[in-house]
């Protein structure tokens, strides 16, 4: 699953794996553009790349969308630091330290030296808690990092937490669906779904599950909103978020026929008492007859 949003501060699109890799690597690319060298080099921003469907190296991170090449014509493979000034190298090192091993530079391989290449750091895939903590501390809501910028004004907590055009939906749904079950889903996305669930009194699983689907479906059908042609009712979009979080919509209250703690046996006994009377000896109001006997007598 890929994201094709532009690098913050540019219109340059680098396809990267959705979620954690995209958020961290796009922020790094924006920092590289702002503080190392412009991605709009003499080729005008066309020698950047991320995910590729094939690669001469079978284990390349490009195949998984967790690597990118920046200004590759200026920094050809094979020569350490090729195309970088000493000041630029110093800034890249400062950036790598700021990113706390979230980003690895291909220039640091023993062989081949690949100074155009940046990828997610080693052991980050299996340490998503650490990645989410880094994002929370150092990457702003606008996609930029706090490197030489400082924090952004706090985001409105009532704003929809997903990128534009995305929704909460099934794991096997379209790429724009966030299920909370995909490994690279951001923690802030999952926390947002948990907040929506809590507001409706649902179990806070932070994944798009059956109760979440059913609650969204109830809202959509109540308001005559159309089903999604890709997977039907039940997705949580901007409108569903706003209805619950901003406007206070809640699930319709169902009339309870029996107490919540009654077992099936309790219900069967109650039905029997209603038919045969409180002591199973008939209803005084019916002359000691059961409901069935009284109805039969009335019919005859």
C-alpha positions in Angstrom: 0.0 0.0 0.0 1.5 3.3 -1.1 1.1 7.0 -0.5 1.7 9.4 -3.3 1.4 12.7 -1.4 4.1 15.3 -2.3 7.1 16.0 -0.2 6.1 18.8 2.2 7.0 22.2 0.7 7.2 20.8 -2.8 5.0 19.3 -5.5 7.4 16.4 -5.9 5.7 13.0 -5.5 7.8 10.1 -4.1 5.7 6.9 -3.7 6.4 5.3 -0.4 4.8 2.7 1.9 1.7 4.0 3.6 1.8 5.0 7.2 5.0 5.1 9.3 7.5 4.9 6.4 5.8 7.6 4.4 5.4 10.0 7.3 9.0 9.7 8.5 10.7 9.6 5.0 8.7 12.4 3.6 9.6 14.6 6.6 13.3 13.7 6.0 13.0 14.5 2.3 11.5 17.9 3.2 14.4 18.6 5.5 16.9 17.5 2.9 15.2 19.9 0.4 15.2 22.8 2.9 18.5 22.4 4.6 20.9 20.3 2.4 20.1 20.9 -1.2 17.0 21.6 -3.2 15.2 18.7 -4.8 14.5 21.1 -7.7 18.0 20.7 -9.0 19.0 21.3 -12.7 16.6 18.5 -13.6 13.7 20.2 -11.9 12.7 17.6 -9.4 12.5 14.5 -11.6 15.4 12.5 -10.3 13.8 11.4 -7.0 12.3 8.0 -6.6 10.9 5.7 -3.9 8.9 2.5 -4.5 9.8 0.5 -7.6 8.0 -2.7 -8.9 11.4 -4.3 -9.8 15.0 -3.9 -8.7 18.3 -5.5 -9.6 18.8 -6.1 -5.9 16.3 -8.7 -4.7 16.4 -7.4 -1.1 16.1 -3.7 -2.0 14.0 -1.6 0.3 12.7 0.1 -2.9 10.5 -2.9 -3.5 8.7 -2.4 -0.3 8.4 1.4 -0.6 10.7 2.0 2.4 13.6 3.6 0.5 14.1 6.7 -1.7 16.8 8.2 -3.9 17.2 12.0 -3.8 18.9 13.9 -6.7 20.3 10.7 -8.0 22.0 12.3 -11.0 24.0 14.5 -8.7 25.1 11.6 -6.4 25.9 8.5 -8.5 26.4 5.2 -6.8 29.9 4.0 -6.0 31.8 7.0 -4.7 31.5 8.1 -1.1 29.9 11.5 -0.6 29.9 12.1 -4.3 28.3 15.5 -5.2 28.1 16.7 -1.6 30.1 19.6 -0.1 31.6 19.3 3.4 28.8 21.6 4.7 26.1 19.5 3.1 27.6 16.3 4.6 27.7 17.9 8.0 24.0 18.8 7.7 23.0 15.3 6.6 24.9 14.0 9.6 23.0 16.4 11.8 19.7 15.3 10.3 20.5 11.6 10.7 21.3 12.2 14.4 18.0 14.1 14.7 16.1 11.2 13.2 17.4 8.8 15.9 18.2 5.9 13.5 14.8 6.1 11.9 16.7 6.9 8.6 19.8 5.1 7.2 22.1 6.6 4.6 23.3 4.4 1.8 26.6 6.2 1.9 27.4 4.4 5.1 27.4 1.0 3.5 30.9 -0.5 3.2 30.1 -1.3 -0.5 28.7 0.0 -2.6 28.6 3.6 -1.4 25.2 5.0 -2.4 25.0 8.6 -1.3 21.7 9.3 -3.2 20.0 6.5 -1.1 18.0 6.9 2.1 15.9 4.3 3.7 14.1 3.4 6.9 16.6 2.4 9.5 17.4 -1.1 10.4 15.1 -2.8 12.9 12.4 0.0 12.5 9.9 -2.4 10.9 9.8 -4.5 14.0 9.8 -1.6 16.4 6.6 0.4 15.4 6.1 1.6 19.0 9.5 3.4 18.7 8.6 4.8 15.3 5.2 6.1 16.5 6.9 7.7 19.5 9.4 9.4 17.2 6.5 10.7 15.0 4.6 12.0 18.0 7.7 13.9 19.3 9.3 15.2 16.1 7.0 15.2 13.1 4.3 17.9 13.0 0.8 17.6 11.7 1.7 19.5 8.5 4.3 16.8 7.6 7.4 18.8 8.4 9.7 17.7 11.2 10.7 20.0 14.1 14.3 20.1 12.8 15.4 23.8 12.9 11.7 24.7 12.9 10.2 24.0 16.3 6.8 22.7 17.1 3.6 23.6 15.2 0.6 25.0 16.9 -1.4 22.2 18.4 -3.9 20.6 16.0 -7.6 20.8 16.7 -8.3 17.4 18.5 -11.7 17.4 16.8 -10.3 17.4 13.3 -10.5 14.2 11.3 -7.2 12.3 11.9 -6.8 10.7 8.4 -5.3 12.3 5.3 -7.7 13.8 2.8 -9.6 11.2 0.8 -9.0 8.4 3.4 -11.5 6.6 5.6 -11.6 3.9 8.2 -12.6 0.7 6.5 -11.7 -3.0 5.9 -8.1 -4.3 5.8 -8.8 -5.9 2.4 -10.5 -2.7 1.1 -9.0 -0.1 -1.3 -5.7 1.6 -0.5 -7.5 4.6 1.0 -9.0 2.4 3.8 -7.3 2.5 7.2 -8.3 -0.6 9.2 -5.9 -0.2 12.2 -4.7 -3.7 11.4 -2.1 -2.9 8.8 1.4 -3.0 10.3 2.5 0.5 9.3 -0.8 2.3 10.3 0.1 5.3 12.4 -0.8 5.2 16.1 -2.5 8.6 15.7 -4.8 7.1 13.1 -5.7 4.2 15.4 -6.2 6.5 18.4 -8.6 8.5 16.3 -10.7 5.5 15.5 -10.7 4.6 19.2 -12.0 8.0 20.1 -14.9 7.6 17.6 -15.7 4.2 19.0 -15.6 5.5 22.6 -18.0 8.4 21.7 -20.6 5.8 20.6 -20.1 3.5 23.6 -18.4 0.8 21.5 -15.6 -1.3 22.6 -12.4 0.7 22.0 -10.5 -1.8 19.8 -8.9 0.9 17.6 -9.5 -1.3 14.6 -12.3 -1.2 12.0 -14.4 -4.1 13.3 -18.0 -5.3 13.0 -19.5 -3.0 15.7 -17.7 0.0 14.1 -19.0 -1.0 10.7 -22.6 -1.4 12.0 -22.5 1.9 13.8 -21.3 3.8 10.7 -24.0 1.9 8.7 -26.7 3.0 11.1 -25.7 6.6 10.7 -25.4 6.4 6.9 -28.8 4.8 6.4 -30.5 7.1 8.9 -29.2 10.1 6.8 -29.7 8.4 3.4 -26.1 8.6 2.6 -25.0 6.4 -0.3 -23.0 3.2 0.2 -19.4 3.2 -1.0 -19.3 1.4 -4.4 -16.0 -0.3 -3.4 -17.1 -2.1 -0.2 -20.6 -0.9 0.8 -21.8 0.7 4.0 -19.8 1.1 7.2 -16.8 3.2 6.4 -15.9 6.1 8.7 -15.2 9.1 6.6 -14.9 12.8 7.3 -18.7 13.2 7.5 -19.2 10.3 9.9 -16.4 11.6 12.0 -17.9 15.1 12.2 -21.4 13.8 12.9 -20.1 11.9 16.0 -17.2 14.0 17.3 -18.4 17.5 16.4 -22.2 17.2 16.2 -22.8 14.7 18.9 -24.7 12.0 16.9 -25.3 8.8 18.9 -26.7 5.4 18.1 -30.5 5.1 18.5 -31.5 3.7 21.9 -33.0 0.3 21.6 -36.0 -0.7 23.7 -34.9 -3.4 26.1 -37.2 -6.3 26.5 -35.2 -8.1 29.1 -32.5 -7.1 31.6 -28.9 -7.3 30.2 -27.8 -10.0 32.7 -30.6 -12.5 31.9 -29.6 -15.8 30.4 -31.6 -17.7 27.8 -33.0 -19.8 30.5 -34.2 -16.7 32.4 -35.9 -15.5 29.3 -37.6 -18.9 28.6 -39.0 -19.0 32.2 -40.3 -15.5 31.9 -42.1 -16.4 28.6 -43.6 -19.4 30.3 -44.8 -17.3 33.2 -46.4 -14.9 30.8 -48.3 -17.7 29.2 -49.3 -19.7 32.3 -49.4 -17.1 35.0 -46.9 -16.1 37.7 -47.0 -19.4 39.5 -47.7 -21.5 36.3 -51.2 -22.1 37.6 -53.1 -19.7 35.4 -53.9 -16.0 35.5 -56.5 -14.9 38.1 -57.7 -12.3 35.6 -58.5 -15.2 33.2 -60.3 -17.4 35.8 -57.2 -19.4 36.5 -56.6 -20.3 32.9 -53.5 -19.9 30.8 -53.4 -17.3 28.0 -53.6 -20.1 25.5 -56.6 -21.8 27.2 -58.4 -18.5 27.6 -57.9 -17.6 23.9 -59.1 -21.0 22.9 -62.2 -20.7 25.0 -62.9 -17.2 23.7 -62.7 -18.5 20.1 -65.1 -21.3 20.8 
